[in-house]
């Protein structure tokens, strides 16, 4: 009789739990904007005062704040 891996029973455990991986998924896209010198200097000054941990975080904070007032 021909013997192959397909003729023997293979037992494989497959984990089907929903919480196998709880790593946060962060979707970020890097964009380049043509900002005025005044805006760039303001972002740099606010970042130096530790308003946010990074300049990107500072811009995100500003956009969120604007959205709260406008939307």
C-alpha positions in Angstrom: 0.0 0.0 0.0 1.2 3.5 -0.8 2.1 5.4 2.3 2.1 9.2 2.4 1.5 12.0 4.8 -2.1 12.2 3.5 -2.9 8.6 4.5 -2.0 9.2 8.1 -4.2 11.1 10.6 -2.7 14.5 11.3 -3.8 16.3 14.4 -3.4 20.0 14.3 -4.7 22.4 17.0 -6.0 25.6 15.6 -6.7 28.5 18.0 -10.0 30.1 17.0 -10.2 32.5 20.0 -11.0 36.1 19.1 -8.5 37.5 21.6 -5.4 35.7 20.4 -3.7 39.0 19.5 -4.6 42.2 21.3 -1.9 44.4 19.8 -3.3 47.8 19.0 -3.6 48.6 15.3 -2.5 52.2 14.6 -3.1 53.4 11.1 -1.1 56.5 10.4 -0.4 58.2 7.1 2.4 60.7 6.7 1.4 63.8 4.8 3.3 66.8 3.6 1.6 70.2 3.9 2.6 73.6 2.7 2.3 75.5 5.9 3.0 79.2 6.4 6.2 80.1 8.3 4.0 81.5 11.1 2.2 78.2 11.5 5.4 76.2 11.5 6.9 78.5 14.2 3.8 78.3 16.3 3.8 74.5 16.2 7.5 74.4 17.1 7.0 76.8 20.0 4.0 74.9 21.4 5.9 71.6 21.0 8.9 73.1 22.9 6.4 74.0 25.8 5.4 70.3 25.9 1.8 70.9 24.9 2.0 67.5 23.2 4.7 64.9 23.1 5.5 65.5 19.4 4.7 68.0 16.7 2.4 65.5 15.0 0.5 64.9 18.2 0.2 68.7 18.7 -1.4 69.1 15.2 -3.7 66.1 15.9 -4.7 67.8 19.2 -5.4 71.1 17.4 -7.5 69.4 14.7 -9.5 67.5 17.3 -10.1 70.7 19.2 -11.2 72.6 16.0 -13.5 69.7 15.1 -15.2 69.9 18.5 -16.0 73.5 17.9 -17.1 73.2 14.3 -18.8 69.9 14.0 
